[in-house]
Amino acid sequence: MASDDFKREFVKYVMADTLVAMRWLDRKWHKVVEKKLIELEDEPFGEVIVHGGNDISWGKSHGDVSYEEDGSEVYARIEAMKQVTKAVFLLNITKVGDRACASTDILVVVDIPEGITSIGMESFTWCSSLKDIKFPKSLTSIGVHSFYHCSSLEEVDLLHTNVTKLDTQAFWACTSLRKMKIPDSLQYCGPYVFMGCPKLVPSGPLRHRVIEQEFGVLTDVTYEVVAYLRSIQ
């Protein structure tokens, strides 16, 4: 088995396209390859490998700070994520790891595979171009801020899933969200799941209460919105 020192030295001489394939095919190389790809900021790789939470340390990757000529800090991973147009899921994972696709702001389509049971905290936060996402039947929970500021997302269909939990502000600031299908399996919602989703309820007093949340009148109407969505399915 290759040592970490050998891996770090080896990837210095590997082309970027090969590195992308390596981090997908062999999880043992994932951390080393990911770090090398982050260093190659000028090359658009076009895809992100979706991990289960144990492959990438968000804190460490955001600790890799480079500096512009004016002295301003640039976080390499965030800049790299802005180039992503495709999400590729590691095999045999059951969770979309925390912040796995965060800040992929030109990502449009995501197809989460069967076997995934949970979507982690801030997994798709600030995916502002995300418009089409398919959820697997195996899904049971959606985490805190999972889809925060997915402002292009118009429809969410969870009806065929086994979702039991929508956590706090899971769909906060999904300003284009106008249609959502809720499964009977849903048992728990955290507060303000639909905060900043003014199109989800088309008219009436409930719509006004949803909008009021955006302006600091923090009366949580999550369960009322869920009841409304179920009534129109």
Secondary structure in CASP SS format (residue, H / E / C, confidence):
PFRMAT SS
TARGET T0000
AUTHOR 0000-0000-0000
METHOD secondary structure of the structure
MODEL  1
M C 1.00
A C 1.00
S C 1.00
D H 1.00
D H 1.00
F H 1.00
K H 1.00
R H 1.00
E H 1.00
F H 1.00
V H 1.00
K H 1.00
Y H 1.00
V C 1.00
M C 1.00
A H 1.00
D H 1.00
T H 1.00
L H 1.00
V H 1.00
A H 1.00
M H 1.00
R H 1.00
W H 1.00
L H 1.00
D C 1.00
R H 1.00
K H 1.00
W H 1.00
H H 1.00
K H 1.00
V H 1.00
V H 1.00
E H 1.00
K H 1.00
K H 1.00
L H 1.00
I H 1.00
E H 1.00
L C 1.00
E C 1.00
D C 1.00
E C 1.00
P C 1.00
F C 1.00
G C 1.00
E E 1.00
V E 1.00
I E 1.00
V E 1.00
H C 1.00
G C 1.00
G C 1.00
N C 1.00
D C 1.00
I C 1.00
S C 1.00
W H 1.00
G H 1.00
K H 1.00
S H 1.00
H C 1.00
G C 1.00
D C 1.00
V E 1.00
S E 1.00
Y E 1.00
E C 1.00
E C 1.00
D C 1.00
G C 1.00
S C 1.00
E E 1.00
V E 1.00
Y E 1.00
A H 1.00
R H 1.00
I H 1.00
E H 1.00
A H 1.00
M H 1.00
K C 1.00
Q C 1.00
V C 1.00
T C 1.00
K E 1.00
A E 1.00
V E 1.00
F E 1.00
L C 1.00
L C 1.00
N C 1.00
I C 1.00
T C 1.00
K E 1.00
V E 1.00
G C 1.00
D C 1.00
R C 1.00
A C 1.00
C C 1.00
A C 1.00
S C 1.00
T C 1.00
D C 1.00
I C 1.00
L C 1.00
V C 1.00
V E 1.00
V E 1.00
D E 1.00
I C 1.00
P C 1.00
E C 1.00
G C 1.00
I C 1.00
T C 1.00
S E 1.00
I E 1.00
G C 1.00
M C 1.00
E C 1.00
S C 1.00
F C 1.00
T C 1.00
W C 1.00
C C 1.00
S C 1.00
S C 1.00
L C 1.00
K C 1.00
D E 1.00
I E 1.00
K E 1.00
F C 1.00
P C 1.00
K C 1.00
S C 1.00
L C 1.00
T C 1.00
S E 1.00
I E 1.00
G C 1.00
V C 1.00
H C 1.00
S C 1.00
F C 1.00
Y C 1.00
H C 1.00
C C 1.00
S C 1.00
S C 1.00
L C 1.00
E C 1.00
E E 1.00
V E 1.00
D E 1.00
L C 1.00
L C 1.00
H C 1.00
T C 1.00
N C 1.00
V C 1.00
T C 1.00
K E 1.00
L E 1.00
D C 1.00
T C 1.00
Q C 1.00
A C 1.00
F C 1.00
W C 1.00
A C 1.00
C C 1.00
T C 1.00
S C 1.00
L C 1.00
R C 1.00
K E 1.00
M E 1.00
K E 1.00
I C 1.00
P C 1.00
D C 1.00
S C 1.00
L C 1.00
Q C 1.00
Y E 1.00
C E 1.00
G C 1.00
P C 1.00
Y C 1.00
V C 1.00
F C 1.00
M C 1.00
G C 1.00
C C 1.00
P C 1.00
K C 1.00
L C 1.00
V C 1.00
P C 1.00
S C 1.00
G C 1.00
P H 1.00
L H 1.00
R H 1.00
H H 1.00
R H 1.00
V H 1.00
I H 1.00
E H 1.00
Q H 1.00
E H 1.00
F C 1.00
G C 1.00
V C 1.00
L C 1.00
T C 1.00
D C 1.00
V C 1.00
T H 1.00
Y H 1.00
E H 1.00
V H 1.00
V H 1.00
A H 1.00
Y H 1.00
L H 1.00
R H 1.00
S H 1.00
I C 1.00
Q C 1.00
END
